[in-house]
Every structure is written in C-alpha cells, then in structure tokens.
Amino acid sequence: MTRCLIITAHPLPRSLTARLAATVESEARAQGWQVTRRDLYPQDFDPCLTAEERAGYYATPPNTLAEDKQDLTTADVLILVFPTWWFGFPAIMKGWFDRVWAPGTAFDHSPGYGPMLPRLDVLQEVLAVTTMGAPAWVDWLVLRQPLKRTLRFAIVKPCAPKARLTWRAFHSAEAMDEPRILQAEATLTADIRRLKRRLTCPD
C-alpha cells in the first residue's frame, strides 16, 4: 500500500493552508493510500535542534523524534502544505527539516565530508503546496523562486534523488476569492491523481 506523509505548518486552523491540506488529505485517502498527517502547530512540534542532536550530527545521532523519522523513511509520497513567509519556510517547518531530516535518517555523511549519501530510497513523490502573499512575477522574475530551488536542490535531491518534486505555489493568496480557491483545490486533486499514476508501488 502507498504510504503518504502529510506535513502542515500554519497556526490558524481555519487558514487557507488548512483548507488546502484538507483537500490533499481527502484526495490521498480517496486513492486508497495509507495517510499519516502531522500538523506541526497543534502537536507543539519543537523546531529547535537540541544540543544532543547537534553533538551527534557527525557522531552517533540520538534516538530523538523516532516516530517522525520512521514516518519519513517509510513514505512513498510526501506532501508539504505551508505558507511562504519572507520567501522561506515557516520556522516550525524549517525546524522539522533540521531535526527529522537528520544524519542516519535522511542521509549519511560521505568519507571526507563530500556529497551527502542519500537514505530516502522509498520516497518517490514530493508535492509542495504553498501560499504566498507576493504576486507571481516577484517570485519568478525578481527572486527566481528561492524556496522551490532550496527544496529541490538542497533538500530533496541530496536525500531522495529518485523522488520527483511537484511545486504548487498559489500567489497573491490574501486576495484569493472562492472561485480561485475552488480552482486551486481542483488543481491539487489533479496533482494527487497524477502522482498515483506515476507511482511504482502497488496499492
């Protein structure tokens, strides 16, 4: 069965982020996937890398956040739903990457500290769903999609080189009316169905 991990990061339960997360979760379940959803704010996820975790970064990693790490390493599909703030991840999601995508889980260090050695061999698809206040032209032409590039080249590719990234950004989010939101939900539903067609694991 396809294992799908959904990570959300927004402090408001009635936010646009929450609505879009509900859409992708519903469609993922409709595809028959085994879905695990982790909402970082309600679960009071601590984004701060601990001294023990940092000390073990180049030694023996501590057994912290074991359940979160297992969810990541067994996921065929990873869906991230979050707002873009200051053209970056929310701090709580950045901390999730810092603490969960750790050595021994997402990657290993290579001899001489060369390129990272990937460990997320199961992961096939990553869908990133983000809202941002900026218009598309600022994201694309002025800043050259910095968060998309960070996720693709600095996080996913070194740790899960076989995974494909689908980036779905909804710009000028504060001005999204109901017709645009419905269109966004239809786009995400189509994304999930396309991901299913590309998966190599049996359902």
C-alpha positions in Angstrom: 0.0 0.0 0.0 1.2 3.5 -0.8 2.3 5.3 2.3 1.6 9.1 2.2 3.0 11.5 4.8 1.4 15.0 5.0 3.1 17.7 6.9 1.3 21.0 7.5 2.5 24.2 9.2 0.1 27.0 10.0 -1.0 28.3 13.4 -4.6 29.0 12.4 -7.0 26.1 12.0 -9.2 28.0 9.5 -6.5 29.2 7.3 -6.2 28.7 3.6 -3.3 26.4 4.3 -5.6 24.2 6.4 -8.3 24.1 3.7 -5.8 23.1 1.1 -4.3 20.5 3.4 -7.8 19.0 3.9 -8.2 18.8 0.2 -5.0 16.9 -0.5 -5.6 14.6 2.5 -9.1 13.8 1.3 -7.9 13.0 -2.2 -5.0 11.0 -0.9 -7.3 8.8 1.1 -9.7 8.5 -1.8 -6.8 6.9 -3.8 -6.6 4.2 -1.1 -3.3 5.5 0.3 -2.3 4.9 3.9 -2.1 8.6 5.1 -0.3 9.9 8.1 -0.9 13.6 8.7 1.2 15.7 11.1 0.1 19.2 11.9 3.2 20.8 13.4 1.5 23.6 15.3 -1.3 21.6 17.1 1.2 18.9 18.1 3.5 21.6 19.5 6.4 20.4 17.5 9.7 21.9 18.9 11.6 23.3 15.9 14.8 23.9 17.9 17.7 21.5 17.2 18.8 20.2 20.6 22.4 20.2 21.8 22.3 16.4 21.8 21.2 16.3 18.2 23.9 18.7 17.1 26.6 16.9 19.1 25.6 13.7 17.3 25.5 15.2 13.9 28.9 13.9 13.0 28.9 11.1 15.6 26.1 8.8 16.6 22.7 10.5 16.1 20.5 10.4 19.2 17.2 8.5 19.1 15.0 11.6 19.1 11.8 12.0 17.2 11.9 8.3 16.3 8.2 8.2 15.2 8.6 11.2 12.9 11.7 9.8 11.4 10.1 6.4 10.8 7.2 8.2 9.0 9.6 9.9 6.7 11.7 6.9 5.9 8.7 4.7 5.0 6.8 7.3 3.0 6.3 6.8 -0.7 4.7 10.2 -1.1 5.5 13.3 1.0 3.1 16.3 0.9 4.1 19.6 2.4 1.4 22.2 2.9 2.6 25.6 4.3 2.6 29.3 3.8 5.7 31.0 2.4 6.8 33.7 4.9 9.6 36.1 3.9 10.3 33.7 1.0 11.2 30.9 3.3 9.6 28.1 5.3 7.7 28.8 8.5 10.2 28.4 11.3 8.4 25.4 12.7 8.7 23.6 9.3 12.4 24.6 8.9 12.9 23.0 12.3 11.2 19.9 11.1 13.7 19.6 8.4 16.6 20.3 10.8 15.5 17.7 13.3 13.8 15.0 11.2 15.9 15.0 8.0 18.9 14.1 10.2 22.0 12.1 9.6 21.2 8.4 9.8 17.7 9.1 8.7 17.6 11.2 5.5 21.3 10.9 4.6 24.7 9.8 5.7 27.9 11.7 5.6 30.4 10.6 3.0 34.0 10.0 3.8 35.9 13.3 3.9 32.6 15.1 4.2 31.9 15.1 0.5 28.5 14.9 -1.1 25.7 13.6 1.2 24.8 9.9 0.8 21.0 9.6 0.3 18.9 7.3 2.5 15.3 8.1 1.5 15.2 5.4 -1.1 11.5 4.7 -0.6 10.4 8.3 -1.4 9.1 8.6 -4.9 7.0 11.8 -5.0 7.1 15.1 -3.1 4.2 17.6 -3.5 4.8 21.0 -2.1 1.7 23.2 -1.7 2.4 26.8 -0.6 0.6 30.0 -0.3 2.3 33.4 -0.6 1.3 37.0 -0.5 3.6 38.1 -3.2 2.5 38.1 -6.8 3.9 35.5 -9.2 6.2 38.0 -11.0 8.1 38.8 -7.8 8.6 35.2 -7.0 9.6 34.2 -10.6 11.4 37.2 -12.0 12.8 39.1 -9.0 13.7 36.3 -6.6 13.9 33.3 -9.0 11.7 31.0 -6.9 14.2 30.7 -4.0 12.1 28.3 -1.9 11.4 25.9 -4.8 15.1 25.8 -5.6 16.1 25.2 -1.9 13.6 22.4 -1.6 14.5 20.7 -4.9 18.3 21.1 -4.9 19.3 21.4 -1.2 16.8 19.0 0.4 15.1 16.5 -1.8 17.8 15.8 -4.4 20.6 15.1 -1.9 18.4 12.9 0.3 15.9 11.3 -2.1 17.4 11.6 -5.6 14.7 9.3 -7.1 11.8 11.5 -5.9 10.1 13.9 -8.2 9.1 17.3 -6.9 5.8 18.9 -7.8 5.8 22.5 -6.7 2.4 24.2 -6.4 2.5 27.8 -5.3 -0.6 30.0 -5.0 0.5 33.6 -5.3 -1.3 36.7 -4.0 -3.0 34.4 -1.5 -4.6 37.2 0.5 -6.7 38.1 -2.5 -7.9 34.6 -3.4 -11.7 34.6 -3.6 -13.8 31.5 -3.5 -13.6 30.7 -7.3 -9.8 30.9 -7.2 -9.8 28.6 -4.1 -12.0 26.1 -5.8 -9.7 26.2 -8.9 -6.7 25.6 -6.6 -8.5 22.6 -5.0 -9.2 21.2 -8.4 -5.5 21.6 -9.4 -4.4 19.8 -6.2 -6.9 17.0 -6.8 -5.5 16.5 -10.3 -1.9 16.6 -8.9 -2.7 13.7 -6.5 -4.2 11.6 -9.3 -1.2 12.3 -11.5 1.1 11.2 -8.7 -0.8 8.0 -8.3 -0.3 7.2 -12.0 3.4 7.7 -11.7 3.9 5.6 -8.5 5.6 2.2 -8.9 4.4 0.7 -5.6 1.2 -1.3 -5.6 -1.8 0.0 -3.7 
